[in-house]
Amino acid sequence: MWSGDELDLDAYLARVGWEGGELRADLATLKAVHRAHTGAIAFESLDVLFGRPVGLDVKTVEGKLVHQRRGGYCYEQNTLLAAALERIGFAVSGRGARNRSRGDSLLAVTHAVLVVTVEGEPWLCDAGFGWQGPREPVPLASPGAEVRQGEWVFRVREEADGVLALCAWREGVWRDLYAFAPQPYHPVDYVVLNHYSSSHPRSSFLGRAIVQYPGDAARLALVGRELSRLLPDGRMERREVAAGELLALLGREFGLRLSERDADELLRLYRAED
């Protein structure tokens, strides 16, 4: 389903800095690949800002995220992760999720996530929710169980009609990140969601730079000119990023080094806001 046979697995493993040894379709490998991916490839939607089409076929995603060493947003990130996991031998299914991290307003289903079955148990895998997302898979078979990933804690809550909500512990309370129904999604479904997110006037990705990273010590988000740093104790640090420091910051904080063409375009748009 995910065209894993078309993926250059060796190049992908080199990109994510794989040091886990032999690959097996087991839980240890799933956790290690997921953590390596989220640690190496930043979340970013700069192509949307540039007005470029965002392709989701495996070779296009591989070319951008692996060979060009760019980042990507949820459809790209999880397409690449799904192809790699399928190539390794995992059973991978897609889901469409509804973002709940922006308050109480009801938003459309626009987020792509994966469900991977290991030894008969389903696990939520998501390399594409940016700075707030999990670094490793989250178990779905035991809703309510708390999962600690370093300094960050997650759990899944079960709701009516089989809906599952991913929650994160923040400042003494559980906060919903997103929710998804059991209906499977296929790659073609993500093409439709991608079209909305990359081109609809109401998409949150249009018109501003968005680059994020789910770090172990801090979660980072650059949205427009503002850099936010979320700490495990719930404190949020914010500051404005000047154009003169932008490219160095992207490399230092997000591991993102742009081509000369992309860097020039980003700086042009960044300075246009002055």
Solvent accessible surface area in square Angstrom, and as a share of the most:
residue,aa,sasa,rsa
1,M,124,0.55
2,W,7,0.02
3,S,40,0.26
4,G,1,0.01
5,D,120,0.62
6,E,85,0.38
7,L,5,0.02
8,D,60,0.31
9,L,25,0.12
10,D,114,0.59
11,A,22,0.17
12,Y,0,0.00
13,L,20,0.10
14,A,76,0.59
15,R,16,0.06
16,V,9,0.05
17,G,46,0.44
18,W,43,0.15
19,E,165,0.74
20,G,46,0.44
21,G,53,0.51
22,E,120,0.54
23,L,48,0.24
24,R,136,0.50
25,A,52,0.40
26,D,40,0.21
27,L,53,0.27
28,A,75,0.58
29,T,9,0.06
30,L,0,0.00
31,K,73,0.31
32,A,41,0.32
33,V,0,0.00
34,H,0,0.00
35,R,67,0.24
36,A,21,0.16
37,H,0,0.00
38,T,5,0.03
39,G,27,0.26
40,A,30,0.23
41,I,4,0.02
42,A,3,0.03
43,F,17,0.07
44,E,0,0.00
45,S,3,0.02
46,L,0,0.00
47,D,13,0.07
48,V,11,0.06
49,L,30,0.15
50,F,25,0.11
51,G,69,0.66
52,R,51,0.19
53,P,126,0.79
54,V,16,0.09
55,G,29,0.28
56,L,23,0.11
57,D,83,0.43
58,V,10,0.05
59,K,106,0.45
60,T,63,0.36
61,V,2,0.01
62,E,6,0.03
63,G,21,0.20
64,K,19,0.08
65,L,0,0.00
66,V,7,0.04
67,H,105,0.47
68,Q,114,0.51
69,R,130,0.48
70,R,9,0.03
71,G,0,0.00
72,G,0,0.00
73,Y,1,0.00
74,C,7,0.04
75,Y,1,0.00
76,E,3,0.02
77,Q,0,0.00
78,N,0,0.00
79,T,11,0.06
80,L,1,0.00
81,L,0,0.00
82,A,0,0.00
83,A,0,0.00
84,A,0,0.00
85,L,0,0.00
86,E,50,0.23
87,R,108,0.40
88,I,27,0.14
89,G,50,0.48
90,F,11,0.05
91,A,64,0.50
92,V,18,0.10
93,S,31,0.20
94,G,0,0.00
95,R,35,0.13
96,G,6,0.06
97,A,0,0.00
98,R,81,0.29
99,N,16,0.08
100,R,75,0.27
101,S,39,0.25
102,R,134,0.49
103,G,49,0.47
104,D,156,0.81
105,S,72,0.46
106,L,152,0.76
107,L,50,0.25
108,A,60,0.47
109,V,38,0.22
110,T,34,0.20
111,H,10,0.04
112,A,0,0.00
113,V,0,0.00
114,L,0,0.00
115,V,10,0.06
116,V,0,0.00
117,T,61,0.35
118,V,7,0.04
119,E,156,0.70
120,G,64,0.62
121,E,82,0.37
122,P,45,0.28
123,W,31,0.11
124,L,0,0.00
125,C,0,0.00
126,D,2,0.01
127,A,10,0.08
128,G,1,0.01
129,F,22,0.09
130,G,5,0.05
131,W,35,0.12
132,Q,40,0.18
133,G,3,0.02
134,P,2,0.01
135,R,14,0.05
136,E,39,0.17
137,P,2,0.01
138,V,1,0.00
139,P,28,0.18
140,L,14,0.07
141,A,59,0.46
142,S,58,0.37
143,P,55,0.34
144,G,39,0.37
145,A,45,0.35
146,E,117,0.53
147,V,29,0.17
148,R,161,0.59
149,Q,6,0.03
150,G,51,0.49
151,E,106,0.48
152,W,7,0.02
153,V,13,0.07
154,F,0,0.00
155,R,58,0.21
156,V,2,0.01
157,R,80,0.29
158,E,107,0.48
159,E,56,0.25
160,A,78,0.61
161,D,134,0.70
162,G,33,0.32
163,V,34,0.19
164,L,25,0.13
165,A,0,0.00
166,L,0,0.00
167,C,0,0.00
168,A,0,0.00
169,W,107,0.38
170,R,16,0.06
171,E,114,0.51
172,G,47,0.45
173,V,72,0.41
174,W,56,0.20
175,R,109,0.40
176,D,37,0.19
177,L,3,0.01
178,Y,0,0.00
179,A,6,0.04
180,F,7,0.03
181,A,45,0.35
182,P,75,0.47
183,Q,118,0.53
184,P,73,0.46
185,Y,40,0.15
186,H,83,0.37
187,P,44,0.28
188,V,100,0.57
189,D,45,0.23
190,Y,2,0.01
191,V,79,0.45
192,V,102,0.59
193,L,24,0.12
194,N,11,0.05
195,H,126,0.56
196,Y,74,0.28
197,S,4,0.02
198,S,28,0.18
199,S,56,0.36
200,H,69,0.31
201,P,114,0.72
202,R,202,0.74
203,S,10,0.07
204,S,35,0.22
205,F,31,0.13
206,L,62,0.31
207,G,62,0.59
208,R,92,0.34
209,A,6,0.04
210,I,9,0.05
211,V,1,0.00
212,Q,24,0.11
213,Y,45,0.17
214,P,10,0.06
215,G,6,0.05
216,D,73,0.38
217,A,80,0.62
218,A,13,0.10
219,R,0,0.00
220,L,9,0.04
221,A,3,0.02
222,L,1,0.01
223,V,49,0.28
224,G,13,0.12
225,R,49,0.18
226,E,78,0.35
227,L,6,0.03
228,S,10,0.07
229,R,68,0.25
230,L,12,0.06
231,L,26,0.13
232,P,53,0.33
233,D,88,0.45
234,G,11,0.10
235,R,140,0.51
236,M,70,0.31
237,E,81,0.36
238,R,146,0.53
239,R,106,0.39
240,E,123,0.55
241,V,0,0.00
242,A,56,0.44
243,A,18,0.14
244,G,76,0.73
245,E,57,0.26
246,L,1,0.00
247,L,66,0.33
248,A,65,0.50
249,L,1,0.00
250,L,1,0.01
251,G,9,0.09
252,R,152,0.55
253,E,42,0.19
254,F,7,0.03
255,G,42,0.41
256,L,4,0.02
257,R,174,0.63
258,L,31,0.15
259,S,61,0.39
260,E,141,0.63
261,R,164,0.60
262,D,8,0.04
263,A,12,0.10
264,D,82,0.42
265,E,40,0.18
266,L,2,0.01
267,L,25,0.12
268,R,140,0.51
269,L,40,0.20
270,Y,5,0.02
271,R,127,0.46
272,A,74,0.57
273,E,98,0.44
274,D,136,0.70
